[in-house]
Amino acid sequence: MLRKWLTCRERNPSGHKYVVIDVAELIEPDDEVLDQLALELVLAHGSPRMIKAELEMLLEDAGEVKLDILRDYIEKEVLPDGERVATRVGNFGEVLAAGVLIAFEGFWLPIFKLRFREKRNWAARLTDLCLIKVDDLPRPMVCYGEAKTKSTDCNLQLAVEGHESLAKDDALANPEILRFICTWLYETGMYDEAEFISQIRLGKLDYDKRHDLFLVHNEECWREEILDNLEDCQLDERLVDFSVKVVLIAELRQVIDEVYARAWLAAGELLDG
């Protein structure tokens, strides 16, 4: 689905002391793209088994499917509150960034971290992105990433702030995100995957790592000065294989709002599954 909507290309030359990957739109997101994004957003925030089970409980006395029940449940029990604009925008950026790594590079997402946030309206703590790739590589690759999303206006320090967040991340010295992932994989009975992550976490398996900074930005407000400002900074040498992925989406806020608006309809598919 993302390959229908987006294209991914490395700048050559990048014009910077770090790699720059441009992620651009091939087409405007149509109904198929928006519906799939909405479904992925729901699945990132909530367990499909839990959603289906609780919706069936709510609907068992309704006689027929009540769309208002479905809408209210998704909006009030699964997704961040509509008033939490920054959280909704940030979570969308994380979901999209993970989708790009999966669709274009074949990475694997061990768990949906957003499902395990302490409160529905909170942003998830720990590293924004932690995905793994094993296919066609001599040894596993772990991608640690930060996603910064700006859906309106322009923050010229966005890349600098993203780099600083990655540099402060505990994944550099003590990958707390790997312990978190292991815990939930063991708890959910995914023992093969859990043992694989444990081997990486405990240093029993050699692996490569890289650090990706995703800048998901409204295309109309983007300025190359955002990258220039990062160029002027001293890059943290601990950020191995560091790159910046610039994801430019036309009318990004409208796209985000439309995807959230479709989420309850996408969740209806889980009832039929």
FIBABA-595486 format. One record per residue (C-alpha): residue in one letter; x, y, z. Coordinates in steps of 0.001 Angstrom, whole numbers, plus 524288, in hexadecimal, padded with zeros to 5 digits. Example, Ala and Ser with C-alpha at 12.3 -4.5 7.8 and 13.67 -1.06 7.14 Angstrom:
BEGIN
   resn      c1      c2      c3
      A   8300C   7EE6C   81E78
      S   83566   7FBDC   81BE4
//
This chain:
BEGIN
   resn      c1      c2      c3
      M   80000   80000   80000
      L   80ABF   809B0   803A1
      R   811EA   80693   7F6F6
      K   805E1   80AE8   7EF93
      W   805DA   817E4   7F6BA
      L   81423   81AE2   7F9AC
      T   82184   819B7   7F394
      C   82E80   818F0   7FAB3
      R   83B52   81E0A   7F509
      E   848A9   8212A   7FA9E
      R   84E4C   82E5E   7F709
      N   85AE0   82CB3   7EF6C
      P   8624E   8348F   7F328
      S   85B26   837A6   7FFB5
      G   8612A   84525   80100
      H   862FD   84266   80F7A
      K   86C24   83AFF   81865
      Y   8617A   830FD   81A8D
      V   8591C   828C3   81175
      V   84C33   82ECE   80D4C
      I   840EA   8266C   80865
      D   8358D   82D5A   801DE
      V   82840   826F0   80386
      A   81EAA   82D85   7FA51
      E   810D7   82B6B   7F581
      L   80E6E   824BE   7E87C
      I   7FFE8   827A6   7E907
      E   7F657   82E2A   7F21C
      P   7F1DF   82442   7FC49
      D   7E561   81E36   7F6F1
      D   7DACB   816EF   7FE72
      E   7E275   80A2F   7FE1C
      V   7EE8F   81099   803D4
      L   7E700   8183D   80E1D
      D   7DF25   80C54   8123F
      Q   7EB70   8041F   813AD
      L   7F22D   80ECE   81B77
      A   7E643   80F8A   82440
      L   7E69D   800E0   826A7
      E   7F529   8012A   82998
      L   7F2E8   80C6B   83303
      V   7E8A7   8048A   83A61
      L   7F137   7F861   83AC4
      A   7FCBA   8005A   83FB8
      H   7F4AF   80593   84B1A
      G   7ECB4   7F9CA   84F27
      S   7EC92   7EAFA   84F75
      P   7E396   7E5ED   844AB
      R   7DF03   7DAC5   84D65
      M   7DB8D   7E41B   85856
      I   7D4D5   7ED8E   84F17
      K   7CCAA   7E2BF   84909
      A   7C925   7DC93   85620
      E   7C515   7E95C   85C75
      L   7BD77   7EE01   850AD
      E   7B615   7E12A   85085
      M   7B2C0   7E33F   85EE9
      L   7ADD2   7F0EB   85C35
      L   7A605   7EC89   85064
      E   7A02D   7DFF5   855B2
      D   793D3   7E6BA   85A59
      A   792FC   7F041   84F12
      G   78C35   7E6F1   845D4
      E   7944B   7EBD7   83A73
      V   7A113   7F2D3   83894
      K   79FB3   800A1   83DB9
      L   7A95E   8098D   83708
      D   7A8F2   81361   84217
      I   7AD4A   808D4   84BAE
      L   7B896   80538   842DD
      R   7BC7D   81362   840F3
      D   7BBB8   816BD   84F5D
      Y   7C39C   80AD1   8535E
      I   7CEDE   80D90   84A0C
      E   7CF2A   81C0E   84D1D
      K   7CDC6   81AA0   85BE1
      E   7D48F   80DC7   85EE3
      V   7DF1D   80B8D   85496
      L   7E429   8180C   84E4E
      P   7E94C   82425   85543
      D   7DEF5   82E47   85866
      G   7DBD7   83789   84D51
      E   7E01A   84306   855A5
      R   7EDC1   83D36   856B1
      V   7F1FF   84237   8496D
      A   80095   8414C   84BEE
      T   7FF62   83330   85081
      R   7F6ED   82F42   844F7
      V   8001B   835D5   83B51
      G   80C30   82FEF   841A1
      N   80667   82249   84215
      F   802A0   82332   833C5
      G   810AD   826BA   8307E
      E   815DC   81AF8   837FD
      V   80C75   811B2   83138
      L   80FC3   81737   823D8
      A   81E73   816B4   8265F
      A   81DB3   80871   82A74
      G   8158D   8059F   81E6B
      V   81FF5   80B96   8159E
      L   82A85   802EC   81B8B
      I   821FD   7F6EE   819DE
      A   81D34   7F9D5   80C1A
      F   829CC   7FEB5   805FF
      E   83467   7F75D   80D61
      G   82E3E   7EAFB   8129D
      F   82F94   7EDEE   8210E
      W   827A7   7E6AC   82B48
      L   82043   7ED42   8365E
      P   82113   7E447   8425C
      I   815D7   7EAAD   849C2
      F   80CAC   7F646   84882
      K   8127C   7FECC   8532D
      L   8070B   80858   8532E
      R   7FE09   7FD89   85805
      F   8053E   7FD4B   864EB
      R   80563   80BC5   86860
      E   8017F   80E02   8767A
      K   7F62B   81700   8734B
      R   7EE69   81856   866D1
      N   7F178   826CA   86563
      W   7FFDC   825A1   86869
      A   80A7F   824B4   85E43
      A   811C1   817DF   85F73
      R   81EBB   818CE   86667
      L   82B40   811A5   86280
      T   83175   81235   85512
      D   827E5   81681   84A7E
      L   82BF2   80BFE   840DA
      C   83273   7FED5   842B9
      L   8317A   7F5EA   83706
      I   83994   7EA40   832E0
      K   83DD9   7E4C5   825CD
      V   84375   7D736   823BF
      D   840F6   7D3B0   81584
      D   84BFD   7D523   80B91
      L   85593   7D9B1   815F7
      P   861AE   7D2EC   81B76
      R   85CE9   7D607   82937
      P   850ED   7DC80   82F14
      M   84F05   7EB2D   82E0B
      V   84824   7F2F7   8389E
      C   84318   80063   834CA
      Y   8413E   809F6   83FEB
      G   839CB   815F6   83BAA
      E   8338E   822C7   83F57
      A   8279B   82844   83866
      K   82512   836E3   8389A
      T   81838   83AEE   8325D
      K   814B0   848E1   82EB3
      S   80767   849CE   82852
      T   8061E   858A1   82821
      D   80F85   8640C   82784
      C   81E30   861C3   827F2
      N   827E4   85F51   832D8
      L   83572   8623D   82D94
      Q   83B86   85AEB   83914
      L   833C6   84E6F   836BA
      A   83F56   84656   831F8
      V   8480A   84B88   83CD0
      E   83DDD   847E7   846F7
      G   83C4C   83A6A   840F8
      H   84AEE   83817   8411F
      E   84B9E   83C47   84F5A
      S   8409B   832F0   852E2
      L   847CA   827A4   84C79
      A   85480   82B86   85320
      K   84DCE   82B4C   86078
      D   846DE   81E6F   85DF9
      D   84A39   8134F   86735
      A   84B0A   80A5D   85B55
      L   858D8   80F75   85943
      A   85E67   8093E   86588
      N   85387   80118   86B7D
      P   848E3   7FD3E   861E0
      E   83D63   7FDB0   86B36
      I   8347C   7FC49   85F73
      L   839F8   7EE97   85D07
      R   836CF   7EA6E   86AFE
      F   82929   7EFFE   8695F
      I   82736   7E89F   85C98
      C   82C50   7DBF5   8627D
      T   82333   7DCE3   86E04
      W   81721   7DE03   8659A
      L   81B70   7D39A   85BEB
      Y   81D72   7C9E1   866FA
      E   81084   7CDD5   86D44
      T   80918   7CBC3   86086
      G   80F29   7BE83   85DDA
      M   81772   7C2A8   8523E
      Y   822F8   7BB0E   85796
      D   82B25   7B9AA   84B4F
      E   82AB1   7C845   848DC
      A   82D09   7CB23   85748
      E   83915   7C26E   857FD
      F   83E73   7C8B4   84BAE
      I   83D39   7D653   851A6
      S   842E2   7D156   85E7C
      Q   84EF9   7CC86   85764
      I   850D5   7DA02   85192
      R   84E14   7E0E5   85E6C
      L   8575A   7D868   8665D
      G   8626C   7D949   85C83
      K   86165   7CAFF   85896
      L   85F24   7CE5B   84A58
      D   866FB   7D7ED   84241
      Y   85EB9   7E1F1   83B58
      D   85FF4   7EEBF   83419
      K   85874   7FAEC   83784
      R   8550C   807D6   83182
      H   84E0D   8144C   83581
      D   84374   81A89   82D36
      L   83D98   827ED   82F64
      F   83060   8294C   828B9
      L   82B76   83703   825EE
      V   81D29   83592   8220C
      H   81998   84308   81D2F
      N   80F1B   84AEE   8165F
      E   814A2   84C9D   808B4
      E   80FBF   85A94   8075E
      C   81753   85F13   81365
      W   823EB   8576F   81185
      R   830AF   85EFD   81128
      E   83E07   8595C   80DC7
      E   84345   86218   8188C
      I   83E62   8579B   821DC
      L   84924   84EBC   81CCE
      D   852FD   859C6   81BE8
      N   8515F   85C8C   82A5C
      L   8548C   84E65   82D80
      E   86069   84F73   824A3
      D   865B3   85A06   82D8F
      C   864D6   85115   83971
      Q   86EAF   84758   83E6E
      L   868BD   83A09   83BA0
      D   86977   83049   846AC
      E   87365   825EE   842C1
      R   86BC4   81B8F   84A0E
      L   860CB   81C8E   84010
      V   865E2   811D3   83743
      D   861BF   81262   82900
      F   859CB   81EB2   82B58
      S   8508A   82388   820CA
      V   8454E   82D12   81F57
      K   83908   828F9   81829
      V   83114   8349B   81378
      V   822D9   8309C   8119B
      L   81B66   83B7C   80AC2
      I   80C99   83A5E   80A12
      A   803DE   84489   803C8
      E   7F9B5   849F6   80D44
      L   7FEAE   840DD   817D0
      R   7F55E   8455F   8227B
      Q   7E9A6   842B5   819B4
      V   7EEF9   83532   81698
      I   7F0F2   83233   82506
      D   7E35D   8370A   8288F
      E   7DD3C   82F04   81DB4
      V   7E466   822B2   821D3
      Y   7DFCC   8243D   82FEB
      A   7D204   8270B   82B0D
      R   7D201   81A05   823C5
      A   7D7AE   81223   82EFA
      W   7CAB5   80D9F   8348B
      L   7C657   808B0   82733
      A   7D32B   80164   8257F
      A   7D13F   7FB4D   832ED
      G   7C44F   7F5CF   82E13
      E   7CC3F   7EC4B   825DE
      L   7D134   7E605   83258
      L   7C36F   7E1DA   835B9
      D   7C2A5   7DA01   82938
      G   7D010   7D3E3   82AF1
//
